C-alpha cells in the first residue's frame, strides 16, 4: 500500500495484511439492490437511493459511492454480519 509516484513522502510503500472478507462473484443486480434497499429502509438506513437498471437481472447503475457503502453495510447486517464501513475512528457505522 502507498506510493511514491506523486512525490509525496507521507505515503511510502509498505506491506498490509487484509483479513478474510466476502465478495460476490457477480455485479449487484437491480433486483438485489432493491431487496436490500427495502430491508435497509426498515432498519435505520435512510436515504438509500433507488439507482437504475435496464431490468431486474441487470447490474445496478447510477448510485453514488456513499450509497454503495451504505448498501453494503445494510447487506452485511441483513446477512447477520457486522457492517465494515464507518464514518469516524469511533467506528460509527454509515447509515
C-alpha positions as CSV (number, residue, x, y, z in Angstrom):
1,X,0.0,0.0,0.0
2,X,1.2,3.6,-0.6
3,X,3.2,5.0,-3.5
4,X,6.0,7.5,-4.3
5,X,4.8,8.4,-7.8
6,X,3.3,11.7,-6.8
7,X,6.4,12.9,-4.9
8,X,4.5,12.9,-1.6
9,X,6.7,11.3,1.0
10,X,3.8,10.7,3.5
11,X,2.6,7.6,1.8
12,X,5.6,5.3,1.5
13,X,5.0,1.8,0.1
14,X,4.5,-0.8,2.8
15,X,3.1,-4.3,3.3
16,X,-0.5,-4.6,4.6
17,X,-2.3,-7.8,5.6
18,X,-6.0,-8.0,4.8
19,X,-8.2,-10.3,6.9
20,X,-10.7,-12.6,5.3
21,X,-13.7,-11.0,3.6
22,X,-16.6,-11.9,1.4
23,X,-17.0,-10.9,-2.2
24,X,-19.9,-11.6,-4.5
25,X,-19.0,-13.3,-7.8
26,X,-21.1,-11.1,-10.0
27,X,-22.3,-7.5,-10.1
28,X,-25.1,-6.4,-7.8
29,X,-28.3,-6.6,-9.8
30,X,-31.2,-4.1,-9.7
31,X,-33.3,-6.8,-8.0
32,X,-30.7,-7.4,-5.3
33,X,-30.2,-3.7,-4.8
34,X,-34.0,-3.2,-4.4
35,X,-34.3,-6.1,-1.9
36,X,-31.5,-4.9,0.4
37,X,-32.7,-1.2,0.0
38,X,-36.2,-2.2,1.1
39,X,-34.8,-4.1,4.1
40,X,-32.4,-1.2,4.9
41,X,-35.1,1.4,4.9
42,X,-37.0,-0.6,7.5
43,X,-33.8,-1.0,9.7
44,X,-32.4,2.5,10.1
45,X,-30.8,3.1,6.7
46,X,-32.2,6.3,5.5
47,X,-31.8,7.8,2.0
48,X,-30.6,4.7,0.2
49,X,-31.0,5.7,-3.5
50,X,-33.1,3.9,-6.0
51,X,-30.4,3.5,-8.5
52,X,-31.2,2.5,-12.1
53,X,-31.1,-0.7,-14.0
54,X,-32.1,-1.9,-17.5
55,X,-34.0,-4.7,-15.9
56,X,-34.1,-6.6,-12.6
57,X,-31.4,-9.1,-13.7
58,X,-29.1,-6.4,-14.9
59,X,-26.4,-4.6,-12.8
60,X,-27.4,-1.6,-10.7
61,X,-26.4,1.7,-12.2
62,X,-26.3,5.4,-11.1
63,X,-25.6,5.0,-7.4
64,X,-23.0,7.1,-5.6
65,X,-20.1,5.7,-3.7
66,X,-21.7,6.8,-0.5
67,X,-25.0,5.0,-1.4
68,X,-23.0,1.8,-2.3
69,X,-21.2,1.9,1.1
70,X,-24.5,2.3,3.0
71,X,-26.0,-0.5,0.9
72,X,-23.0,-2.8,1.7
73,X,-23.5,-2.1,5.4
74,X,-27.2,-2.9,5.1
75,X,-26.4,-6.1,3.2
76,X,-23.9,-7.2,5.9
77,X,-26.4,-6.6,8.7
78,X,-29.2,-8.3,6.7
79,X,-26.9,-11.4,6.5
80,X,-26.1,-11.2,10.2
81,X,-22.6,-9.7,9.7
82,X,-21.1,-6.6,11.2
83,X,-21.0,-3.6,9.0
84,X,-17.5,-2.7,7.9
85,X,-17.7,0.9,6.7
86,X,-17.5,3.7,9.3
87,X,-17.8,7.4,9.3
88,X,-15.2,8.0,12.1
89,X,-12.5,6.4,14.2
90,X,-15.1,5.5,16.8
91,X,-16.4,3.1,14.2
92,X,-19.8,4.7,13.8
93,X,-21.4,2.7,11.0
94,X,-22.6,4.5,7.9
95,X,-26.4,4.6,7.9
